[in-house]
Amino acid sequence: MTPRPIFAFLSLIFIAGGCLLIFLVVLAGAVNSNPVNQIYFLQADTSAISGAPPLSRWTLWNTCPVDANSRDACGAVHPAFPFDPQTNFGSTKGVPAAFLGTNMFYYLTRFMFAFILISLFFGVCSLFLGLFALCSRIGSFLSSMLCAIALFFQTLTAALMTAAYVIGRNDFQAAGTTAMLGQYAFGFIWAAMACFFLATVFFCVAGVTSKRDKTTTSTKRTGGRFGRSKKTHERGSFIDNESQRQVVKEEYN
């Protein structure tokens, strides 16, 4: 039995897991229900900022005030919502100085939003195409290609997220403000990247293993690579020996 279906099935599990983790992060900020409302990138004390709630959390879609039960109370969603306190709250009063006069956080998080959606799209495409990997070597390689694209954009997403929100947390803390990273969002994003990486590897292994098994089976059916030539050589040697014996016999007579 070829091991291709086993590796392909493992790849499908990893892809499905990665897509699920990304989907949970995407839902955060758009759905106010447990456990999605516990997923956020950064939480900071924004009581000193004019027009901001006492405690805020940043998601892909909005900035959410935190209620008494430590849960998000998110409002309207905004696609490609940037992490930029002065823009988010419409005021520069009380905003740490590191956020003023720079567009770094704005562009980092805007590109992150686009990349995570692209990654999710190719991940889902790879998941459905991966069903053909269970019975086809070409399906394995095509699925690995789509999964590799998803991995590329997911890696960019993880890098941009880490850069933007880790620097942002440090800037809040440097200004004497309490801030912390969202452990679930960070864990899900990096775990999804790892899932896509493993899925890509297993898809490639499934394709290569299938080709190797096919070559081995073909070799066995033909009796080996040199089996036929060896038999032909032995037959020719036998004929030559018989001819020589007849010549010697005629000369003797």
C-alpha positions as CSV (number, residue, x, y, z in Angstrom):
1,M,0.0,0.0,0.0
2,T,1.4,3.4,-1.0
3,P,1.8,5.9,1.9
4,R,0.6,8.8,-0.2
5,P,-3.0,8.8,1.3
6,I,-1.5,8.9,4.8
7,F,0.7,11.9,4.1
8,A,-2.1,13.7,2.1
9,F,-4.5,13.1,5.0
10,L,-2.1,14.6,7.5
11,S,-1.6,17.6,5.2
12,L,-5.4,18.1,5.1
13,I,-5.6,18.0,8.9
14,F,-2.8,20.7,9.2
15,I,-4.4,22.9,6.5
16,A,-7.8,22.7,8.1
17,G,-6.3,23.5,11.5
18,G,-4.4,26.5,10.1
19,C,-7.4,27.9,8.3
20,L,-9.5,27.5,11.5
21,L,-7.0,29.4,13.6
22,I,-6.9,32.2,11.0
23,F,-10.7,32.3,10.8
24,L,-10.9,32.7,14.6
25,V,-8.6,35.7,14.4
26,V,-10.6,37.2,11.5
27,L,-13.8,36.8,13.5
28,A,-12.3,38.7,16.5
29,G,-13.7,42.2,16.7
30,A,-16.6,41.3,14.4
31,V,-18.4,38.9,16.8
32,N,-19.1,39.8,20.4
33,S,-19.4,36.2,21.8
34,N,-17.2,33.9,23.8
35,P,-14.5,32.8,23.0
36,V,-13.9,35.0,20.0
37,N,-14.1,38.2,22.1
38,Q,-11.0,37.1,24.0
39,I,-8.9,37.3,20.9
40,Y,-7.0,40.5,20.3
41,F,-3.6,41.7,19.3
42,L,-2.9,44.3,21.9
43,Q,-4.5,45.6,25.1
44,A,-3.5,48.9,26.6
45,D,-4.6,51.4,29.2
46,T,-6.0,54.3,27.1
47,S,-7.6,56.3,30.0
48,A,-5.1,59.2,29.4
49,I,-6.1,59.5,25.7
50,S,-8.8,62.0,25.0
51,G,-12.0,60.4,23.7
52,A,-10.7,56.8,24.4
53,P,-12.2,54.2,26.8
54,P,-10.2,53.3,29.9
55,L,-9.0,50.0,28.5
56,S,-8.8,49.2,24.7
57,R,-8.1,46.2,22.6
58,W,-7.1,46.2,19.0
59,T,-8.4,43.6,16.5
60,L,-8.3,43.4,12.7
61,W,-11.6,45.3,12.5
62,N,-11.7,47.9,15.2
63,T,-10.6,49.1,18.7
64,C,-12.8,47.5,21.3
65,P,-13.4,48.9,24.8
66,V,-13.2,46.3,27.6
67,D,-16.2,45.8,29.9
68,A,-16.3,44.9,33.5
69,N,-16.1,41.2,32.7
70,S,-12.9,41.7,30.8
71,R,-14.6,41.1,27.5
72,D,-14.6,43.1,24.3
73,A,-17.6,45.4,23.6
74,C,-16.8,46.0,20.0
75,G,-18.8,48.2,17.8
76,A,-18.9,48.7,14.0
77,V,-16.3,46.9,11.9
78,H,-13.9,48.7,9.6
79,P,-11.9,46.7,7.0
80,A,-8.1,47.1,7.2
81,F,-8.5,48.9,10.5
82,P,-5.0,50.3,11.3
83,F,-3.2,50.2,14.7
84,D,-2.7,54.0,15.1
85,P,-4.0,55.5,18.4
86,Q,-4.1,59.1,17.2
87,T,-6.2,58.0,14.2
88,N,-8.3,55.4,16.1
89,F,-9.4,57.9,18.8
90,G,-9.3,61.1,16.7
91,S,-7.0,62.9,19.2
92,T,-3.3,63.3,19.9
93,K,-3.8,64.3,23.5
94,G,-2.5,61.6,25.8
95,V,-1.1,59.5,23.0
96,P,2.5,58.3,23.6
97,A,5.0,60.4,21.7
98,A,6.3,57.4,19.8
99,F,3.1,57.1,17.9
100,L,3.0,60.7,16.7
101,G,4.7,61.8,13.5
102,T,5.0,58.3,12.0
103,N,2.9,56.1,9.7
104,M,4.8,52.9,10.5
105,F,2.1,51.3,12.6
106,Y,-0.6,52.4,10.1
107,Y,1.0,50.7,7.1
108,L,2.3,47.6,8.9
109,T,-1.2,46.7,10.1
110,R,-3.0,47.7,6.9
111,F,-0.7,45.3,4.9
112,M,-1.2,42.7,7.6
113,F,-4.9,42.8,7.0
114,A,-4.5,42.1,3.3
115,F,-1.9,39.4,3.7
116,I,-4.0,37.4,6.2
117,L,-7.0,37.3,3.9
118,I,-4.8,36.2,1.0
119,S,-3.3,33.5,3.2
120,L,-6.7,32.3,4.2
121,F,-7.9,32.2,0.6
122,F,-5.0,30.1,-0.6
123,G,-5.3,27.9,2.5
124,V,-8.9,27.1,1.7
125,C,-8.1,26.5,-2.0
126,S,-5.4,24.1,-0.9
127,L,-7.7,22.4,1.5
128,F,-10.3,21.5,-1.2
129,L,-7.7,20.7,-3.9
130,G,-5.9,18.5,-1.3
131,L,-8.8,16.0,-1.5
132,F,-7.4,15.0,-4.9
133,A,-4.0,14.4,-3.2
134,L,-5.5,11.3,-1.6
135,C,-5.6,9.6,-5.0
136,S,-3.3,11.6,-7.3
137,R,0.3,12.5,-7.3
138,I,-0.4,15.6,-9.4
139,G,-3.0,16.6,-6.8
140,S,-0.3,16.4,-4.1
141,F,2.1,18.7,-5.9
142,L,-0.6,21.2,-6.9
143,S,-1.9,21.3,-3.3
144,S,1.6,21.8,-2.0
145,M,2.1,24.8,-4.4
146,L,-1.1,26.5,-3.1
147,C,-0.2,25.7,0.5
148,A,3.3,27.2,-0.1
149,I,1.7,30.4,-1.3
150,A,-0.6,30.5,1.8
151,L,2.5,29.9,3.9
152,F,4.4,32.8,2.3
153,F,1.6,35.3,3.0
154,Q,1.0,33.9,6.5
155,T,4.7,34.3,7.3
156,L,4.4,38.0,6.2
157,T,1.3,38.4,8.3
158,A,3.1,37.0,11.4
159,A,6.1,39.1,10.8
160,L,4.1,42.4,10.3
161,M,1.9,41.6,13.3
162,T,4.8,40.9,15.6
163,A,6.7,44.0,14.5
164,A,3.7,46.4,14.8
165,Y,2.2,45.2,18.1
166,V,5.4,44.4,19.9
167,I,6.9,47.8,19.2
168,G,3.5,49.3,20.0
169,R,3.4,47.6,23.4
170,N,6.9,48.7,24.2
171,D,6.0,52.3,23.3
172,F,3.0,52.2,25.6
173,Q,5.1,50.8,28.4
174,A,7.9,53.3,27.8
175,A,5.3,56.1,28.3
176,G,4.3,54.6,31.7
177,T,1.1,52.9,30.4
178,T,0.1,49.3,31.0
179,A,0.0,47.3,27.8
180,M,0.1,43.6,27.0
181,L,0.0,41.4,23.8
182,G,-3.0,39.2,23.0
183,Q,-1.7,35.7,23.6
184,Y,-4.4,34.0,21.7
185,A,-4.1,36.1,18.5
186,F,-0.3,35.8,18.5
187,G,-0.4,32.1,19.2
188,F,-3.0,31.4,16.5
189,I,-1.2,33.4,13.8
190,W,2.2,31.7,14.4
191,A,0.5,28.3,14.9
192,A,-1.3,28.7,11.5
193,M,2.0,29.4,9.9
194,A,3.5,26.2,11.4
195,C,0.5,24.2,10.2
196,F,0.9,25.5,6.6
197,F,4.6,24.7,6.7
198,L,4.0,21.1,7.8
199,A,1.2,20.7,5.3
200,T,3.4,21.9,2.4
201,V,6.1,19.4,3.4
202,F,3.7,16.4,3.8
203,F,2.1,17.2,0.4
204,C,5.5,17.1,-1.3
205,V,6.4,13.9,0.5
206,A,3.1,12.4,-0.7
207,G,3.9,13.3,-4.3
208,V,7.5,12.1,-4.2
209,T,6.6,8.8,-2.4
210,S,3.9,8.0,-4.9
211,K,6.4,8.4,-7.8
212,R,9.0,6.2,-6.0
213,D,6.4,3.5,-5.4
214,K,5.3,3.6,-9.0
215,T,8.9,3.2,-10.2
216,T,9.5,0.3,-7.8
217,T,6.4,-1.5,-8.9
218,S,7.3,-1.1,-12.6
219,T,10.8,-2.5,-12.0
220,K,9.4,-5.6,-10.2
221,R,7.0,-6.3,-13.1
222,T,9.8,-6.2,-15.7
223,G,12.0,-8.5,-13.6
224,G,14.4,-5.8,-12.7
225,R,16.4,-3.3,-14.6
226,F,19.0,-5.7,-15.9
227,G,17.1,-8.9,-15.7
228,R,16.1,-9.2,-19.4
229,S,19.5,-8.2,-20.7
230,K,21.2,-10.7,-18.4
231,K,19.0,-13.5,-19.7
232,T,19.7,-12.4,-23.3
233,H,23.4,-12.4,-22.7
234,E,23.3,-15.9,-21.1
235,R,21.3,-17.2,-24.1
236,G,23.8,-15.7,-26.5
237,S,26.7,-17.3,-24.6
238,F,25.1,-20.7,-24.8
239,I,24.6,-20.4,-28.6
240,D,28.3,-19.3,-29.0
241,N,29.5,-22.3,-27.0
242,E,27.5,-24.7,-29.0
243,S,28.9,-23.2,-32.3
244,Q,32.4,-23.5,-31.1
245,R,31.9,-27.2,-30.1
246,Q,30.6,-28.0,-33.6
247,V,33.6,-26.3,-35.3
248,V,36.1,-28.2,-33.1
249,K,34.3,-31.5,-33.8
250,E,34.4,-30.9,-37.6
251,E,38.1,-30.1,-37.5
252,Y,38.8,-33.2,-35.6
253,N,37.0,-35.4,-38.1
